[in-house]
C-alpha cells in the first residue's frame, strides 16, 4: 500500500487530500501519495511561526545547542534505514546515500558548534562618555525551499543554522523527494523542539510556493535551486532578506602541465557522482590541446568503469537521473553538441530496455564547440564535455565568459599558474588539483556576484551571518 504523507503546520499533521504521487526514478514504483498544502495551511503555519518567534529568539544558547545535538543523534541512530529510503526515492547508489546521511549528522553538530562561536564586538567610540557593543540577532521567520539532488543534506545547511539561532522555518522540500524530507522532519519533531520552530510544507504547486515566499509574515527566504527559480523567488520576495544558492556550469580547466593520472579520476568523479546532478559538477572541461587526447581517453575509460544500476545493488556505482526533465536535457544537450561538430566518445543514450527513461549512460564528448548548449547552460546530468583550447589566456577568457560563477577547478603542476587562475576566475570557489565537487560543511559556499549562481553563502560561520543581522548599541554612561 502506498504511504500517505502530508504537511506539518501549526502543531499537527494536515489531513490527507488532493496531491501527487512520488515514485522511484529507477523502477517507476509508487512510493508515497503526497497531500498538497493549501493556502489555509500556509496562513496557519506562518501564524504559528510568528508566535514561536517571540519565544525562540530569546532561547538560551544551551537549549539551541541541545536541540541541534539531539537531531544529530536521532539521525545517526537511523542512518542505515534513512540511507536506503533516500537511495530508493532519489535513485542514487546506496554508498552515496550513506555519505549524504553522514553529512547530515555532521551538519547539525556543526550548527551547534557555530552557535557557540557567535561573538559580541565592542568597538571603541570616539566619545569617551559612551560604550558601544555590536551584537548579532536572528532575522526572523524564514521560508526555505530545498532541491531534490541532495534532499537530506542540503536542507540541513539551512535548518541547522535556523534551529541554532532560534529562527522559525517553514521548510518546503522538493516535491519528488517528499518522503525522505518527511523522515528528516519527523526526527526534528522527535528532538523536542518548540512548537512552530520548524514546520513542513509539502506541495508541487508553483503558485503555493510563490505565496509562501511572498507571505507578509515571512522575513527571509532561502533557496537552493536553479537560476529560473532564483529569479522567481527574488521577484516575489524582493522586500525580504534573500539567501540564494543557485546553479552552476563551472569550468574544469586542464592545463598542459597537469598530472593526468590524478586529474582524470577527479574529473570523472565530478562528472558522474550523483549522476552529474550536482551544481559543482564538471559542466564544461576546458583542456589544453596538447593533453586533450590523453584526457579524453582517460575519461572514456573511467566512464566505462561506472556501473549504472539499481540504487540498492552493491555493484552499482552510478545511479539514474532523478527526473525525466534531467534525462531529456542531458540527451538534448548531447544532440546539440553533436550537431555543432562534437564527437561522441561513449554513452549519449538511455540504456535500452531499462525500466524507466532515467537510465542515462555516463557520456563523454570530445571537441565540443564553445557555443554548444553544454558550454553555456547547466546540464545537470552524467556528462563530461571536453572543449579543446590553446594558451592560458584563451582558457581563462572562456572560463569567465559564462552565466554562472559557482565553482571552478584547475589542474596544473605550476604553483604560479595555479594562483593566477585561482585569483582570476570569477567564481565563488576555486579548487586546484582536485574534483570540482570538493566541499566541506564549514566552508563558505555560494555564487560570484553578477552571475546566475546566487547571492549569499551557506556553510559554517557564513550561514550564521545570513541567519543573523548586526545591531549596534550605544550607551551613554
QUIVEN-V690310 format. One record per residue. RES is the residue in one small letter. SS is DSSP state (@ for helix, = for strand, . for the rest). OMEGA is omega as a letter, one per 40 degrees, with the letter a starting at -180 (none if undefined). NEAR is the number of other C-alpha atoms within 8 Angstrom. Layout:
RES_SS_OMEGA_NEAR ; RES_SS_OMEGA_NEAR
This chain:
x_._a_2 ; x_._a_7 ; x_=_i_7 ; x_=_i_9 ; x_=_a_11 ; x_._a_13 ; x_._i_13 ; x_=_a_11 ; x_=_i_16 ; x_._i_12 ; x_._i_8 ; x_=_i_6 ; x_=_i_8 ; x_._i_10 ; x_._a_5 ; x_._a_8 ; x_._a_6 ; x_._a_7 ; x_=_a_10 ; x_=_a_9 ; x_=_i_9 ; x_=_a_15 ; x_=_i_11 ; x_._i_13 ; x_._a_15 ; x_._a_13 ; x_._a_7 ; x_._a_9 ; x_._i_7 ; x_=_a_9 ; x_=_a_12 ; x_=_i_12 ; x_=_a_12 ; x_=_i_15 ; x_=_i_15 ; x_._i_14 ; x_._i_13 ; x_._i_7 ; x_@_i_8 ; x_@_i_6 ; x_@_i_10 ; x_@_a_12 ; x_@_i_8 ; x_@_i_10 ; x_@_i_13 ; x_@_i_11 ; x_@_i_10 ; x_@_i_13 ; x_@_a_16 ; x_@_i_11 ; x_@_i_9 ; x_@_a_13 ; x_@_a_14 ; x_@_i_8 ; x_@_a_8 ; x_@_a_12 ; x_._a_12 ; x_._a_7 ; x_._i_9 ; x_._i_6 ; x_@_a_9 ; x_@_i_6 ; x_@_a_8 ; x_@_i_15 ; x_@_a_14 ; x_@_i_9 ; x_@_a_13 ; x_@_a_15 ; x_@_i_11 ; x_@_i_9 ; x_@_i_14 ; x_@_a_14 ; x_@_i_9 ; x_@_i_10 ; x_@_a_13 ; x_@_a_9 ; x_@_a_6 ; x_._a_8 ; x_@_a_11 ; x_@_a_7 ; x_@_i_7 ; x_@_i_11 ; x_@_i_13 ; x_@_i_12 ; x_@_i_9 ; x_@_a_13 ; x_@_a_14 ; x_@_a_12 ; x_@_a_15 ; x_@_a_12 ; x_._i_16 ; x_._i_15 ; x_._a_16 ; x_@_i_13 ; x_@_i_6 ; x_@_i_9 ; x_@_i_13 ; x_@_i_12 ; x_@_i_8 ; x_@_i_12 ; x_@_i_14 ; x_@_i_10 ; x_@_i_10 ; x_@_i_13 ; x_@_a_13 ; x_@_a_10 ; x_@_i_14 ; x_@_i_14 ; x_@_i_11 ; x_@_i_12 ; x_@_i_14 ; x_@_a_15 ; x_@_a_9 ; x_@_i_11 ; x_@_a_14 ; x_@_a_8 ; x_@_i_6 ; x_._a_7 ; x_._i_6 ; x_._i_8 ; x_=_i_7 ; x_._a_8 ; x_._a_7 ; x_._i_6 ; x_._i_8 ; x_._i_4 ; x_._a_5 ; x_._a_6 ; x_._a_6 ; x_=_i_10 ; x_=_a_12 ; x_=_i_12 ; x_=_i_11 ; x_=_a_12 ; x_=_i_11 ; x_=_i_11 ; x_=_a_9 ; x_=_a_11 ; x_._a_10 ; x_._a_11 ; x_._a_15 ; x_=_i_13 ; x_=_a_14 ; x_=_i_12 ; x_=_a_12 ; x_._a_14 ; x_._a_11 ; x_._a_11 ; x_._i_9 ; x_._a_8 ; x_._i_14 ; x_._a_13 ; x_@_a_12 ; x_@_i_11 ; x_@_a_10 ; x_@_i_11 ; x_@_i_12 ; x_@_a_12 ; x_@_i_9 ; x_@_i_14 ; x_@_i_13 ; x_@_a_12 ; x_@_a_14 ; x_@_i_15 ; x_@_a_13 ; x_._a_14 ; x_._i_17 ; x_._a_17 ; x_=_i_15 ; x_=_a_15 ; x_=_i_12 ; x_=_i_13 ; x_._i_15 ; x_._a_12 ; x_@_a_10 ; x_@_i_8 ; x_@_a_13 ; x_@_a_12 ; x_@_i_11 ; x_@_i_13 ; x_@_i_11 ; x_@_i_10 ; x_@_i_9 ; x_@_a_10 ; x_@_i_9 ; x_@_i_8 ; x_@_i_11 ; x_@_i_11 ; x_@_a_8 ; x_@_a_8 ; x_._i_10 ; x_._i_7 ; x_._i_9 ; x_._i_7 ; x_._i_9 ; x_._a_15 ; x_._i_15 ; x_=_i_12 ; x_=_a_13 ; x_=_i_12 ; x_._a_13 ; x_._i_14 ; x_._i_13 ; x_._a_9 ; x_._i_7 ; x_@_a_6 ; x_@_i_6 ; x_@_i_11 ; x_@_i_10 ; x_@_i_10 ; x_@_i_9 ; x_@_a_10 ; x_@_a_12 ; x_@_a_9 ; x_._a_7 ; x_._i_5 ; x_._i_8 ; x_._a_15 ; x_._a_11 ; x_=_a_13 ; x_=_i_15 ; x_=_a_12 ; x_=_i_12 ; x_=_a_11 ; x_._a_12 ; x_._a_8 ; x_@_a_11 ; x_@_i_6 ; x_@_i_8 ; x_@_i_13 ; x_@_a_8 ; x_@_i_8 ; x_@_a_11 ; x_@_i_9 ; x_@_a_7 ; x_@_a_9 ; x_._a_11 ; x_._a_8 ; x_._a_4 ; x_._i_9 ; x_=_a_8 ; x_=_i_11 ; x_=_a_13 ; x_=_i_15 ; x_=_a_15 ; x_._a_16 ; x_._i_14 ; x_._i_15 ; x_._a_19 ; x_._i_16 ; x_=_i_13 ; x_=_a_15 ; x_=_i_12 ; x_=_a_14 ; x_._a_12 ; x_._i_10 ; x_._a_7 ; x_._i_10 ; x_._a_9 ; x_@_i_8 ; x_@_i_6 ; x_@_a_8 ; x_@_a_14 ; x_@_i_12 ; x_@_i_10 ; x_@_a_11 ; x_@_i_14 ; x_@_i_12 ; x_@_i_9 ; x_@_a_14 ; x_@_a_15 ; x_@_i_13 ; x_@_a_11 ; x_@_a_12 ; x_@_i_14 ; x_@_a_14 ; x_._a_12 ; x_._a_10 ; x_._i_10 ; x_._a_14 ; x_._i_15 ; x_._a_15 ; x_._i_19 ; x_=_a_14 ; x_=_a_13 ; x_=_a_14 ; x_=_i_15 ; x_=_a_14 ; x_@_a_10 ; x_@_a_6 ; x_@_a_11 ; x_@_a_11 ; x_@_a_8 ; x_@_i_8 ; x_@_a_10 ; x_@_i_11 ; x_@_i_8 ; x_@_i_9 ; x_@_i_14 ; x_@_i_11 ; x_@_i_8 ; x_@_i_11 ; x_@_i_12 ; x_@_i_8 ; x_@_i_6 ; x_._i_10 ; x_._i_9 ; x_=_a_11 ; x_._i_11 ; x_._a_10 ; x_._a_13 ; x_._i_10 ; x_._a_9 ; x_._a_5 ; x_._a_6 ; x_._i_14 ; x_._i_9 ; x_=_a_14 ; x_._i_15 ; x_._i_14 ; x_._a_15 ; x_._a_10 ; x_._i_8 ; x_@_a_9 ; x_@_i_6 ; x_@_i_12 ; x_@_a_14 ; x_@_i_8 ; x_@_i_10 ; x_@_a_13 ; x_@_i_10 ; x_@_i_8 ; x_@_i_12 ; x_@_i_11 ; x_@_i_8 ; x_@_i_10 ; x_@_i_14 ; x_@_i_11 ; x_@_a_7 ; x_._i_9 ; x_._i_9 ; x_._i_12 ; x_=_i_9 ; x_=_a_11 ; x_=_i_9 ; x_=_i_10 ; x_._i_10 ; x_._a_12 ; x_._i_7 ; x_=_a_10 ; x_._i_8 ; x_._i_4 ; x_._a_4 ; x_._a_8 ; x_._i_7 ; x_._i_9 ; x_._a_9 ; x_._a_13 ; x_._a_14 ; x_=_a_14 ; x_._i_11 ; x_._a_14 ; x_=_i_13 ; x_=_i_17 ; x_=_a_15 ; x_=_i_12 ; x_._i_11 ; x_._a_16 ; x_._a_11 ; x_._i_7 ; x_._i_6 ; x_._i_12 ; x_@_i_9 ; x_@_a_13 ; x_@_a_12 ; x_@_a_11 ; x_._i_8 ; x_._a_10 ; x_._i_11 ; x_._i_12 ; x_._a_14 ; x_._a_15 ; x_=_i_13 ; x_=_a_14 ; x_=_a_13 ; x_=_i_15 ; x_=_a_13 ; x_=_a_11 ; x_=_a_10 ; x_._a_8 ; x_._a_7 ; x_@_a_7 ; x_@_i_6 ; x_@_i_9 ; x_@_a_14 ; x_@_i_11 ; x_@_i_8 ; x_@_i_8 ; x_@_a_11 ; x_._a_8 ; x_._a_6 ; x_._a_8 ; x_._a_8 ; x_._i_14 ; x_._a_18 ; x_._a_17 ; x_=_i_16 ; x_=_i_16 ; x_=_a_15 ; x_=_i_16 ; x_=_i_15 ; x_._i_15 ; x_._a_8 ; x_._i_7 ; x_@_i_7 ; x_@_a_6 ; x_@_i_8 ; x_@_i_13 ; x_@_i_8 ; x_@_a_8 ; x_@_a_10 ; x_@_a_11 ; x_@_a_6 ; x_@_i_7 ; x_._a_11 ; x_._a_7 ; x_._i_12 ; x_._i_11 ; x_=_i_9 ; x_=_i_12 ; x_=_i_13 ; x_=_i_10 ; x_._i_10 ; x_._a_12 ; x_._a_12 ; x_._i_16 ; x_._i_8 ; x_._a_7 ; x_._i_5 ; x_._a_5 ; x_._a_10 ; x_._a_8 ; x_._i_9 ; x_._a_11 ; x_=_i_9 ; x_._a_16 ; x_._i_19 ; x_._a_14 ; x_._i_7 ; x_._i_4 ; x_._a_10 ; x_._a_12 ; x_._i_16 ; x_=_i_16 ; x_=_a_12 ; x_._a_11 ; x_._i_14 ; x_=_i_13 ; x_._i_12 ; x_@_a_13 ; x_@_a_9 ; x_@_i_11 ; x_@_i_14 ; x_@_i_12 ; x_@_i_8 ; x_@_a_11 ; x_@_i_12 ; x_=_i_11 ; x_=_a_10 ; x_=_i_8 ; x_=_i_8 ; x_=_a_8 ; x_=_i_8 ; x_=_a_8 ; x_=_i_7 ; x_=_a_6 ; x_._none_5
